[in-house]
Amino acid sequence: MSTMKIIGINGFFTLVLLFSVSCNTQHSNMKSKTAAEILGNPRYEAISYGGYRKTTRDAQPSVAELKEDMKILHAMGIRIVRTYNVHLPQAANLLKAISELKVKNPDFEMYVMLGAWIDCLNAWTDKVVNHYVGSPRNEQEITKAVELANQYPDIVKIIAVGNEAMIRWQASYYVQPNIILKWVTHLQDLKKEGKLPNDLWITCSDDFASWGGGDTSYHNEDLEALIAAVDYISMHTYPFHNTHYNPAFWEITQEDAKDKTPRQLIDAVMLRARDFAVSQYNDVKKYMNSLGIEKPIHIGETGWATTSSGFYGRKGSHAADQYKQAAYYKLMRAWAKENGVSCFYFEAFDEPWKDAHNPKGSENHFGLMTVDGKAKYALWDMVDNGTFDELSRNGAPITKTFNRNKENVFISVLPPNILENSQN
């Protein structure tokens, strides 16, 4: 609703302008879709997003920088972005940026899966962590998420309670399922009470094992209750990491390698990586169905890093490079579309803060674009097709990596190691 003051004849054009802005805002809101309409919809591609350009999150992206990124993602066909917390300014500023873009252009459509970060007691401190008790500041995080969801109901379509907050290898902060269940139930109750939009979907975004798709030690009554309480399951799957930690699908036998070129070996193993991710998706679905529950399952995260100084580089599994990232990205996008699954691909842009002391650490390099706006090999076709014409990041036009030379892409590309004596 807009408020108009009585203004004289000389203010006629001001009145018209106010009316026009009001109509644009209403027109934009009329186009708003629900979570049920956009999740699993192939016209609404999803991506995980962090706009941090520096080696520290103390350098928060500005609203102008966030708008710059949203225009790039919109041009790519992205219509849903996932954030991770609300205790830093980025989330609120991102919603402001999207809102302003919608007012300026009613045809601009972008929705948000808003993350509320959840920690255990004493997480990120020098005190002994307690994984059975939630951090006191979890309540503040949920309260802020509620505030933003109500402030931007046309944009925020999902609230995710926690990110990898139940998986035990997140030793710094993980919690038990009952803590996530507590906040999911709270948000669902707010919906029933009319204190949140009724069509807002509530989930938790966590590793496939946390959702019951792996180690049976995760199976318990609280997890069963959580699966029943969420509107859909948001699960993570990372074949990239499993090239080191669980490499059976990645290994090449001498029989596999017989009469094949390195490129053929790589293409074959990337298909196996896709199938590995799909198998974890199916394992979660199988467990959910075993409980007599049927609801949507979408992929909250999956991705492939392009650089690694550690486990995934030349001295490790050989997984990290732009060719393999492009193959995985395209395979997962195709599978998701064919199966009505939203895939919040991880991630849009490289974020150098994640492993600030190791510039070549893999966690810094999951983006489809570099920090300075160079499109990695997965997006080269879009550059060629003019998708990013007149768009920029940090004031620079969107260009290709490797000085646009395709042959240079393959210099660092290696197939997985071939197992010795594999015929035995």
N, C-alpha and C positions, 0 to 999 in steps of 0.2 A: 504494500500500500504506500502511496506517495502523499505527501502533504503539500498543498499549494497555497500560497499567500495571495491575497487580493492585490493585484498590481494594476497600475494605470495603463493607458493606451501606449505610452512609451515603453512599457515593459512587455508588450505583446509578444515580441520574439523570444523574450526570456521564458514566458509562459509556455510557448510552443516547444522550446528546447526541453523544459522540465517534463512536459507531457511525452515528448519523444523518448527521453531516457527511460521514463517510467514504462512506456510501452515495450521498449527493447528488452528491459529486465523481465517483464512479464512474459514476453514472447520466448525469451531464453528459457525461463522456468517451465513453460508449457512443453518444451521439448525434452524435459528431464525424464529419464527412464528409471525403472526400478532395478534392484540387484537381480531379481528373477529374470528380467528381460535382457540384461547385458551379459551375465555370466553364462558361458557356454555358447554365446552368440558369435559366430565367426566374423561378423561385422564390427565387433568390439574387442579388438586385440588388447592384451594387457601386458604390462611390464613393471618391473620393480625399479623404483627411482630414488636416487639420492643426488642432490645437486651440488655436492661439496666439491670444490675445485682445488682446495689447498690440502696440505698435509695435516691439518687440524680442523676439527669441527668448530673451533672458536671463530673461524672465518666463515660465517653463515652466508649462504647465497642471498643476494638481494632480490626483491620482488621483480626487478627488471631482468635479472639473470634467470629467474624461474620462468618468467614469461618467454624468454628466449628459448629455453629448453622445451617448454610445452608446445611451442610452435613447431619445433623440430619433430617432436614425438607425434604431434597431430598430423604432420605431413607424412610420416611413416605409416599412418593408419592406426596408431595407438589411440585408444579411447578410455582406457582405465589404467591409472597408475597406483602403485602400492607404496605407502610410506611406512615407517617403522616406529616412530615415537612422536609424542606431542610435547615433551618437556623441553625441546629445543625449538627455536623460532621457525625452522624451515617448514614444518607442517602447516602452521597457521598462515605463514606467508605464501605458501603454495596455493592454499585455498583462496586467499585474497587475489593472487595472480590469476588463477583460473576464472574467478568471478569477474574480474575486470576485463579479461579477454572475452568473456561471454557477453558482457554489456556492450563492448565495442563491436563485436561481431556475433549476432544471435545464432549464426550457424556453427560457431565454435562449440564443440561438444567434448567434454573430458570429465571423467568421473574418478573418484578416489576411494581406494581401500585404505582406510585410516588405521594405522597401527598404534596400539597402546602398549608400551613396553612394560613387561612384568619381570620382577627380580625376586630372588629369595632374600631372607634377612641377612644383612651384612655383606651383600654382593658388592664387589668392586672396592672393598675396604681391606685393611690389614687384620680385621677380626675374623674369627672362625665363622664360615658361612653355615647357615642352617637351611637345608633344602626343604624342610617340612613347614617352614613359616615364611609367609610373604613379607616383602619389604613394606614398611609403613607408607612409603611414597607411592606404592601401587595405586592407592586410593586417589591421590592427586592426578596421576596419569589417566585413570578412568574418568574422573570428573572433567578433566580438560577435553578428553575425547568426546564426551557427551555434549559439552558446551559447543565444540566445533561442529559436531553432527547436527545440532539444532540451529546453529548459525548459518550453515551451508547445506540445507537438506536437499537442494537440487544437485549437489556435487558429491557429497559423502554418501555412498551407498552401502558401505560395509565397514564395520569395525572389527579389527582382528585383535583379540586379547592375547598379547604375547607373541614373541618371535623366537622359535626354537627354544621355548621356555620350559619344555618338559623333557628334552633329550639330555641324557646324563652326561654326554661328552661336552656339554656346555657347563663345565665344572664351576665356572665363576659365578653362575647365577641361576641355574635351573631350579624349578619348583616341582612339586608333586601335582598330579592332575586335579586334585580337589581344590587347589588354589586357583587354577584357571577356571574350574567349574563355578567357583564362588562368584567370579566377576562376570562370566558369561550369563549366569542365572540373574545376576543383578541387572544387567543390560536388557535381558529379555523381560524382566519384570517392569522396567521403565517403559518398554514398548507397550506392555499391557495397560499400564497406567496412563498412557498418552503423553509421557514425558520424553519420548523419542519417537521418530517417525515409525509407523507400524510396518512399513515395507523395508526398513533398514535391516540388513542381514548381519548376524553376529557369528563370528567364527574364531578359531585360533589357528595360527599358521605355524606348523611344526613338521619335524622330520617324519618320514613315513613310518619309522619304527615307533615313534611316540604315539602314532595313531593305530598301533596294533598290527602293523604290516610286517614286523620283523620278530625280534626277540620276544618270546612269550612272557618274559618277566615284566613287560609293560602292561600286560592284560590284568585289569582289576576292575572292581565295581565303579570306582570313580571315573575311570576312562570310559566305561560303558555309559555312565550317566552323562558324561561330557559329550560323547557322540550323539546321544539322544537330545541334548540341549542346544547344540549349535544348529544354525540354519544350513550349513554345508561344511564339509571338511576341506581345509586348505593344507595340502601336504607338500613336503619338499623331497626332491630326489636329485642326487648328484653323482651320476656316473663318473664325472670328472675326478672327484675325490676318490672314488672307488678304484680308479686305475692304479692307485697306490695301496689303499687299505683293503680292497676286496677284488683283486685283479683277475679272477678266473675268466671273466667275459672278455678281458682285454688282451689276454695272452695269445700269442701266435705260435702255433706248432710248425715244425718243419713241413708237415703235410699241408697245412694251410698255405704256407709260403710257396709251395711248389708251383712253378710256371706262372707266378703272378708278379706284376710290377709293384714297386713301393706304393704307387698311387692306388692301385687296386686293393692292396692290403689295407691301406688307410680307409678307403671307402667302405670296405667290408667291416672293419672294426667299428666304424662310426654307426653303421646300422646296428651292430651288436650293442653299442652304447645306448642307442634309442630304445632297443628292445629291453635293455636292463632297466631303464627308467619306467617303461611301460609295465614291466613285471612288478616293480614296487608299487605302482599305482593299483595294479590288479590285486596285489596282496592286501592293501588297505581295504579295497572294496570287498574282498573275500571275508576279511575279519568283520567289517561292518555288517555284511549280510548274515554272518553267523550269529549276530545278536538280534536278528529279526528286524533290522533297521534298513531303510532304503532312503537315501537322500543324496544330493549331488556331491561329487568329489571333484575339486579343481586343483591344479598345480600352483601352489603359492610361490614356489621357487624352483628353478632349475637353470643351470647355466654352464658356461665353459670359459675358462680363463685362457688368455692368449700369451702370457709370459709367466715363467716360473724360474726362480733361482733355487728351488728346492725339489720336492718330491716329484714334480710333474714336468720338469725340464729335461735337458739333454742327458743329465746324469741320473734321471729318474725314469718315469713311465713314458716320456716323450708325448704327453698328452697336450701340453700347452703350445698352441700356435693358432694363427688366424684362419688357416684352412680348416682345421678341425672344428674351431668355433663356428665357422660358417656352415659346415656340414651339419653339426648338431642343431644349430638354430633352425635351419630350414627343415630338418627332419622332425623336430619337435613341434614346430608350427604346423606342419602338414598333418601330423598325427592328431594334434589337438583339434584342429578344424574338422577333420573327418569324424571325430568321436564326440563332438559337442562339449569339449573341455576347454575352460579358460586356462591359459598358461601365462602366469606372471613371470615372464622370462627375466632372469637375473644376469645382467642388468642393463640399463640404458647407457650410462656413461661410466668410465673409469672413475674410481674414487681413491685418491692417493693417501687419504688419512687412515685407511684401514690397516696398513702395515707401514706406517710412516718412516720407520727406521730401516726399512728394506725396500727400496724403490722397485726392485724386480720381484718382490713377493707376489704370489699369485692372487692374493685377495685384492690387490690394487688393480687388477687387470681383467675383470669380468665384463667390462662394458663393451657394448657394440660400437661405441665411439670413444676416442681418447679424450682426455681433459680439454685439449685445445681444439676439439671439434673435428678431428679427422675420422672419417668413416672407415671402420675396419672392413675386412674383406667380405663379411656377411652382408654389408650394405652397399657394396660397390655398384650393384645394378641400379640401386636407387639414385646414386650420384649420376650415373650415366643417363638415367631417365628424366633428370631434372627435378627430382623430388625436393631437393634442398635449395633450388635456385632462389636467390634473394633472402635466404636464411643464413644465420651466423651464430657462432658461439664465441663469447669473449671478443666480439667484434671481427672475428675471422670467418671467411666463408667456409662451408663444409666441403672438404676435399678428401681425397683418398689417402690411405696410409701407403707406405712403401713407394712414395713418389709416383704413385699411379702405375707402377710397373708390375704387371702380373707375375713375371718371372721371378721378381724379388720375393714375392710372397712365399714361394716354395723353397727358398734357400734354407730356411730353418725348420722345414717340415720333415719329420722322421716317422716311420711306422713304429709300432711297439717292437720291443726286442723279441727276437725269435728264440724260443726255448731250445736249449741244447738237449740232445738225446731224447727229444719228445716222442720219437717213434717207440720208445720203450714204456 
